[in-house]
Amino acid sequence: MGNIFKKQYFIAAAIGCLFSAANVNAGELVPQLDDSTARFNSATPQVGQTGDIDPIEGEGAITLAARFTPSSQDISNSASGPVIIIETGGTTFGNGIYLCGGDLVYFSKGSNGSGGNFSTQTSLNDTDVSDNAASYTIGPVNEGEDTTVYVSLNSATGELTASLNGEVSQTIINGTVEWANLSGNESVSFFSKGSSAQEAGFMGGLTNTDQGQGDLWDAGLAQGFSGVSGAPARGQIFAQLAPEVLPPYSVFVSETDEETLISEGGITDEISVGINSDPGQYSVEVVLSLSEPGQANLSQQTLTFTNSNWENTQTVTITAADDNIMESKVHSAELNFEVSADEQSEYNGFTAAAVTVDIQENDCGSWGMFNKADFNNDCQVDFEDALEFSTEWLSSTMPGEGA
């Protein structure tokens, strides 16, 4: 499909559950990951022991996956405490998938790099890990239904992808860092085999004790999984990410190096736009526009995809307008996308998230050569600079400040 760069913005009629694409290097549970690369791969329930898997740390890539069939007991037990599906880690660092109140929920602690014995989830959807913990509700499960789930976290970017029976959703976990210990003490509890917390496991993503946030977060109430006897079961943990899955009939926009950066009189940049399914008899048109049209120029403003060219991405070059106006070192404009197609088309109604175009100024020294008296870097030396200097000077000389 031509060049696809690192960062993609999905253009979809409905945000929420997406649908998986064709399998590549198909695995048993995660279509995009080869089972032979799994650090844990078992159909046998177990209570975690230190050193079950090799450490998962560094850039912070982890995928947990499980196949199971819940019993009525699992559903009812999940209303009073977390039922362990699969987890890795201990009291300080860990990640896990649990059944809580009939929903599958992903918990993580330590993906902000600091860990936490008394991590605090504030809800079943706590997507800010700055308090040492994060959680995400994947979706409901049904008694007696064969269920396959996986969660893939990129701790370096906070991107989280979750799949429940082939339907994929994505969110951002805020506060993650590039380096993280995602496996804790490298123990793995899979389904477990007991009803008490001691028998159940190591509390991979759960809190050590109830911090007032409710029973569903409390590792002291963790329970083992019962399941339906004889039903297929497997658990897997990978130290890698499940590739992003595009829904059918998606329009995507890709940036180079995860950003769009240009400079007046200097570098240009490119974005790439594509679609991932044959539009058939109805063409798809994407119109590009800038929120500040005088700030940059586009090599193309209208892109058309048909049943003969849809497999190729189309590239647009963005060039900064080299004006004589002194602006901030880096100023910006929003690049907007309007998608139009026949009302009979699968692409009809799609909307797009804008891309931020950062523009480096060249009229007053965008390479660090600004006047040293220009404290707010707006290319002007005026009263505002004097005010900023005075404020900083006073704050640094106040007794007790910065202690």
C-alpha positions as CSV (number, residue, x, y, z in Angstrom):
1,M,0.0,0.0,0.0
2,G,2.9,2.3,-0.7
3,N,4.8,4.1,2.0
4,I,3.1,4.0,5.5
5,F,4.9,6.0,8.1
6,K,4.9,5.6,11.9
7,K,2.0,7.7,13.1
8,Q,-1.5,7.1,11.7
9,Y,-4.7,8.9,12.2
10,F,-7.8,6.8,11.6
11,I,-10.7,8.4,9.8
12,A,-13.9,6.5,10.8
13,A,-17.6,7.1,10.9
14,A,-17.7,5.6,14.4
15,I,-14.9,5.7,17.0
16,G,-15.0,2.7,19.3
17,C,-14.9,-0.9,18.2
18,L,-13.0,-1.6,15.0
19,F,-12.8,-4.8,13.0
20,S,-9.7,-6.8,12.4
21,A,-8.0,-7.0,9.0
22,A,-6.5,-9.9,7.2
23,N,-4.2,-12.1,9.2
24,V,-0.5,-11.8,8.8
25,N,1.8,-14.3,10.6
26,A,-1.4,-15.6,12.1
27,G,-1.2,-16.7,15.7
28,E,-3.7,-18.7,17.8
29,L,-4.9,-15.7,19.8
30,V,-3.3,-12.6,18.3
31,P,-3.6,-12.8,14.5
32,Q,-0.6,-10.5,13.9
33,L,1.9,-12.2,16.3
34,D,3.7,-15.5,15.8
35,D,3.0,-17.9,18.7
36,S,6.7,-19.0,18.7
37,T,7.7,-15.5,19.9
38,A,5.5,-15.6,23.0
39,R,7.2,-15.5,26.3
40,F,4.3,-17.3,27.9
41,N,2.1,-19.7,26.0
42,S,0.1,-22.3,27.9
43,A,-3.3,-23.9,28.1
44,T,-2.8,-24.9,31.8
45,P,-4.0,-22.7,34.7
46,Q,-1.2,-21.7,37.1
47,V,-0.4,-19.5,40.0
48,G,2.5,-17.2,39.3
49,Q,6.0,-17.9,40.6
50,T,8.9,-15.5,40.3
51,G,10.8,-16.0,37.0
52,D,8.0,-17.6,35.0
53,I,9.0,-15.4,32.0
54,D,12.0,-13.4,30.8
55,P,11.8,-9.7,31.9
56,I,9.7,-7.4,29.8
57,E,11.2,-3.9,30.2
58,G,12.9,-1.2,28.3
59,E,10.8,0.5,25.6
60,G,7.7,-0.9,27.2
61,A,5.9,-3.2,24.7
62,I,3.6,-5.9,26.0
63,T,0.7,-7.9,24.7
64,L,-1.5,-10.2,26.9
65,A,-3.9,-12.6,25.4
66,A,-6.3,-15.3,26.5
67,R,-9.0,-17.7,25.2
68,F,-11.6,-18.9,27.6
69,T,-15.3,-19.7,28.2
70,P,-16.7,-18.2,31.4
71,S,-19.2,-20.0,33.6
72,S,-22.1,-18.4,35.4
73,Q,-20.0,-18.6,38.6
74,D,-17.2,-16.5,36.9
75,I,-19.7,-13.8,35.9
76,S,-21.3,-13.6,39.4
77,N,-18.0,-13.7,41.3
78,S,-16.7,-10.9,39.1
79,A,-19.2,-8.6,40.8
80,S,-17.5,-8.8,44.2
81,G,-13.8,-9.0,43.2
82,P,-11.5,-9.3,40.2
83,V,-11.4,-12.8,38.6
84,I,-7.9,-13.4,37.2
85,I,-7.8,-14.2,33.5
86,I,-4.0,-13.6,32.9
87,E,-1.5,-11.3,34.7
88,T,2.2,-10.8,35.1
89,G,4.0,-9.0,37.9
90,G,3.7,-8.4,41.6
91,T,3.0,-5.7,44.1
92,T,5.0,-2.9,42.4
93,F,5.0,-3.5,38.7
94,G,2.5,-5.5,36.6
95,N,-0.2,-5.9,33.9
96,G,-3.2,-8.0,33.7
97,I,-6.6,-8.8,32.3
98,Y,-9.4,-9.4,34.8
99,L,-13.1,-10.1,34.8
100,C,-14.8,-7.3,36.8
101,G,-18.6,-7.0,37.1
102,G,-19.1,-9.0,33.9
103,D,-16.6,-6.9,32.0
104,L,-13.1,-7.7,30.9
105,V,-10.8,-5.0,32.3
106,Y,-7.1,-4.3,31.7
107,F,-5.1,-3.0,34.7
108,S,-1.5,-1.7,34.6
109,K,0.8,-0.3,37.3
110,G,4.3,0.9,36.8
111,S,4.0,1.8,33.1
112,N,4.9,5.4,34.2
113,G,8.3,4.0,35.2
114,S,7.9,4.4,38.9
115,G,5.7,1.5,39.9
116,G,3.7,1.6,43.1
117,N,2.9,-0.7,45.9
118,F,-0.3,1.2,46.7
119,S,-1.3,2.1,43.2
120,T,-4.7,3.8,42.8
121,Q,-7.2,3.1,40.1
122,T,-9.9,5.7,40.2
123,S,-12.4,3.9,37.9
124,L,-12.6,0.9,35.6
125,N,-11.5,3.4,32.9
126,D,-8.6,5.3,34.5
127,T,-6.4,6.2,31.5
128,D,-4.0,8.4,33.5
129,V,-1.1,6.4,34.9
130,S,0.5,9.3,36.7
131,D,-1.0,7.9,39.9
132,N,1.0,4.7,39.3
133,A,-2.0,2.8,37.9
134,A,-4.2,2.7,34.8
135,S,-7.3,0.7,33.7
136,Y,-9.4,0.2,30.6
137,T,-12.7,-1.6,30.2
138,I,-12.4,-3.8,27.1
139,G,-16.0,-5.0,27.0
140,P,-18.6,-7.5,28.4
141,V,-18.5,-11.3,28.3
142,N,-21.3,-13.7,28.3
143,E,-21.8,-17.0,30.2
144,G,-20.9,-20.0,28.1
145,E,-19.5,-18.0,25.2
146,D,-16.1,-18.9,23.7
147,T,-14.1,-15.7,24.2
148,T,-10.8,-14.4,22.8
149,V,-9.2,-11.2,24.1
150,Y,-5.9,-9.4,23.8
151,V,-4.5,-6.1,25.0
152,S,-1.4,-4.5,23.6
153,L,0.3,-1.5,25.3
154,N,3.0,0.7,23.9
155,S,4.4,2.3,27.1
156,A,6.6,4.6,25.1
157,T,3.6,6.3,23.4
158,G,0.7,5.3,25.7
159,E,-1.1,3.7,22.7
160,L,-3.3,0.8,23.8
161,T,-5.0,-1.6,21.5
162,A,-7.6,-4.1,22.8
163,S,-9.5,-6.8,20.9
164,L,-12.5,-8.8,22.1
165,N,-13.7,-11.5,19.8
166,G,-12.3,-9.7,16.8
167,E,-13.6,-6.3,17.6
168,V,-10.8,-3.8,18.2
169,S,-10.8,-0.6,20.2
170,Q,-8.0,1.8,20.9
171,T,-7.2,4.5,23.5
172,I,-4.3,6.4,25.0
173,I,-2.9,5.8,28.4
174,N,-1.5,9.2,29.6
175,G,1.6,9.5,31.6
176,T,3.5,6.5,30.3
177,V,7.3,6.7,29.7
178,E,9.7,5.2,27.3
179,W,11.3,2.9,29.8
180,A,9.1,0.7,31.9
181,N,9.1,-2.6,33.8
182,L,6.0,-4.3,32.5
183,S,6.5,-7.8,33.9
184,G,7.4,-7.0,37.5
185,N,8.9,-10.1,39.2
186,E,8.2,-12.1,36.0
187,S,5.5,-14.2,37.6
188,V,2.5,-15.2,35.5
189,S,-0.9,-16.1,36.9
190,F,-3.2,-17.7,34.3
191,F,-6.8,-18.4,35.3
192,S,-5.3,-19.4,38.7
193,K,-6.8,-22.3,40.6
194,G,-8.1,-21.1,43.9
195,S,-10.7,-18.9,45.5
196,S,-8.5,-17.0,47.9
197,A,-6.1,-14.2,47.0
198,Q,-3.2,-16.3,48.2
199,E,-4.2,-19.1,45.8
200,A,-5.2,-16.8,43.0
201,G,-2.0,-15.0,42.1
202,F,0.4,-12.2,42.3
203,M,-1.9,-9.2,41.7
204,G,-0.2,-8.2,38.4
205,G,-2.1,-5.0,37.8
206,L,-4.2,-4.7,40.9
207,T,-3.6,-2.6,44.0
208,N,-2.0,-4.2,47.1
209,T,-4.9,-3.2,49.3
210,D,-8.2,-1.4,48.9
211,Q,-7.4,2.3,48.7
212,G,-11.0,3.3,48.9
213,Q,-11.7,2.8,45.3
214,G,-13.9,-0.3,45.5
215,D,-13.8,-4.1,45.6
216,L,-13.2,-4.6,41.9
217,W,-9.7,-3.1,42.2
218,D,-8.6,-4.9,45.4
219,A,-6.0,-7.7,45.0
220,G,-7.1,-9.0,48.4
221,L,-10.4,-10.1,46.9
222,A,-8.9,-11.6,43.7
223,Q,-10.3,-14.9,42.6
224,G,-9.4,-17.8,40.3
225,F,-11.2,-18.5,37.1
226,S,-13.6,-21.5,37.0
227,G,-14.6,-21.7,33.3
228,V,-16.6,-24.3,31.4
229,S,-15.1,-27.7,31.7
230,G,-13.5,-28.9,28.5
231,A,-13.7,-25.6,26.7
232,P,-10.7,-24.4,24.7
233,A,-8.3,-22.3,26.8
234,R,-5.0,-20.6,26.3
235,G,-3.0,-17.7,27.7
236,Q,-0.1,-15.8,26.0
237,I,2.2,-12.9,26.8
238,F,4.4,-11.2,24.2
239,A,7.2,-8.6,24.7
240,Q,6.0,-7.0,21.5
241,L,3.0,-5.1,20.1
242,A,0.1,-6.3,18.0
243,P,0.3,-4.1,14.9
244,E,-2.4,-1.5,14.5
245,V,-5.6,-3.0,12.9
246,L,-7.5,-0.8,10.5
247,P,-11.2,-1.3,10.2
248,P,-12.6,-2.1,6.8
249,Y,-13.1,1.0,4.6
250,S,-10.7,3.2,6.5
251,V,-9.0,6.4,5.4
252,F,-5.7,7.0,7.1
253,V,-3.2,9.8,7.3
254,S,0.5,9.1,8.1
255,E,3.2,11.5,9.2
256,T,6.9,11.2,8.8
257,D,8.7,10.5,12.1
258,E,5.4,11.0,14.0
259,E,5.3,14.7,13.4
260,T,5.0,17.3,10.6
261,L,7.7,19.9,10.8
262,I,8.6,22.5,8.1
263,S,10.7,25.7,8.2
264,E,10.4,29.0,6.4
265,G,12.9,29.0,3.5
266,G,14.1,25.6,4.6
267,I,12.9,22.0,5.0
268,T,9.6,20.7,3.7
269,D,7.7,17.7,5.0
270,E,5.2,15.1,3.6
271,I,2.1,13.4,4.8
272,S,0.7,10.3,3.2
273,V,-3.0,9.6,2.7
274,G,-4.6,6.2,1.7
275,I,-7.6,3.9,2.0
276,N,-7.6,0.2,2.8
277,S,-10.5,-1.2,0.8
278,D,-11.6,-1.1,-2.8
279,P,-14.2,1.7,-3.0
280,G,-15.9,-0.1,-5.9
281,Q,-17.9,2.1,-8.2
282,Y,-17.9,5.1,-5.9
283,S,-14.7,7.2,-5.7
284,V,-13.5,8.7,-2.5
285,E,-12.3,12.3,-2.4
286,V,-10.2,13.8,0.3
287,V,-9.8,17.6,0.4
288,L,-7.0,19.1,2.4
289,S,-7.0,22.6,3.8
290,L,-5.0,24.7,6.3
291,S,-6.5,26.6,9.2
292,E,-3.9,29.3,8.4
293,P,-3.7,29.2,4.6
294,G,-1.1,31.9,4.4
295,Q,1.4,29.9,6.5
296,A,2.1,27.0,4.1
297,N,1.5,25.6,0.7
298,L,0.2,22.1,-0.3
299,S,1.4,20.3,-3.4
300,Q,-2.1,18.9,-3.7
301,Q,-5.3,19.9,-2.2
302,T,-7.6,17.2,-3.6
303,L,-6.9,13.5,-3.6
304,T,-9.1,11.0,-5.4
305,F,-9.2,7.3,-4.8
306,T,-10.9,4.9,-7.2
307,N,-11.1,1.2,-7.8
308,S,-8.0,1.4,-10.0
309,N,-5.7,3.3,-7.7
310,W,-6.9,2.7,-4.1
311,E,-4.0,0.4,-3.2
312,N,-1.5,3.2,-3.5
313,T,-1.1,5.9,-0.9
314,Q,-0.9,9.5,-2.2
315,T,1.7,11.9,-0.9
316,V,1.3,15.6,-0.2
317,T,4.3,17.9,0.2
318,I,3.9,20.8,2.7
319,T,6.1,23.9,2.2
320,A,6.2,26.8,4.6
321,A,5.4,30.3,3.2
322,D,8.6,32.3,3.6
323,D,7.0,35.6,4.7
324,N,8.7,38.6,6.3
325,I,6.6,38.5,9.4
326,M,8.4,37.9,12.7
327,E,6.5,35.2,14.6
328,S,7.3,32.7,17.4
329,K,10.3,30.4,17.0
330,V,7.8,27.6,16.1
331,H,4.3,28.5,15.2
332,S,1.7,26.1,13.8
333,A,-1.4,25.6,11.6
334,E,-3.9,22.7,11.5
335,L,-4.1,20.6,8.4
336,N,-7.7,19.5,8.0
337,F,-9.1,16.6,5.9
338,E,-12.6,16.5,4.5
339,V,-13.7,13.1,3.1
340,S,-16.6,12.9,0.7
341,A,-18.2,9.9,-1.1
342,D,-21.5,8.9,-2.6
343,E,-24.1,8.2,0.1
344,Q,-24.2,4.6,-1.1
345,S,-20.4,4.3,-0.5
346,E,-19.0,2.5,2.5
347,Y,-16.8,5.6,3.0
348,N,-19.7,8.0,3.2
349,G,-19.7,10.0,6.5
350,F,-16.1,9.6,7.4
351,T,-14.5,12.4,9.4
352,A,-10.8,13.1,10.1
353,A,-8.6,14.3,13.0
354,A,-6.5,17.3,12.0
355,V,-2.7,17.1,11.8
356,T,-0.7,19.8,13.5
357,V,1.9,21.4,11.1
358,D,4.8,23.0,13.1
359,I,6.6,25.9,11.3
360,Q,10.0,27.1,12.2
361,E,10.5,30.9,11.9
362,N,13.5,32.3,10.0
363,D,13.0,36.0,10.3
364,C,14.4,36.4,13.8
365,G,16.6,33.4,14.3
366,S,14.8,30.2,14.6
367,W,18.1,28.3,15.1
368,G,18.6,29.7,18.6
369,M,19.8,33.2,17.5
370,F,16.9,35.2,19.0
371,N,17.7,38.4,20.7
372,K,18.6,37.4,24.3
373,A,16.2,40.1,25.6
374,D,13.3,38.4,23.8
375,F,12.4,36.2,26.8
376,N,9.1,35.0,25.4
377,N,10.5,34.2,21.9
378,D,7.9,36.2,20.0
379,C,10.5,38.1,17.9
380,Q,9.8,41.3,19.7
381,V,11.6,43.0,22.6
382,D,8.9,44.8,24.5
383,F,7.2,45.3,27.8
384,E,6.0,41.7,27.9
385,D,9.6,40.5,27.9
386,A,10.4,42.9,30.8
387,L,7.4,41.6,32.7
388,E,8.5,38.0,32.2
389,F,12.1,38.7,33.3
390,S,10.9,40.5,36.4
391,T,8.5,37.7,37.3
392,E,11.2,35.1,37.0
393,W,13.8,37.2,38.9
394,L,11.4,37.9,41.8
395,S,10.4,34.2,42.1
396,S,14.0,33.1,42.2
397,T,14.8,35.5,45.0
398,M,11.8,35.0,47.2
399,P,12.8,33.3,50.6
400,G,11.8,29.7,50.7
401,E,11.0,29.4,47.0
402,G,12.4,26.3,45.3
403,A,13.4,24.7,48.6
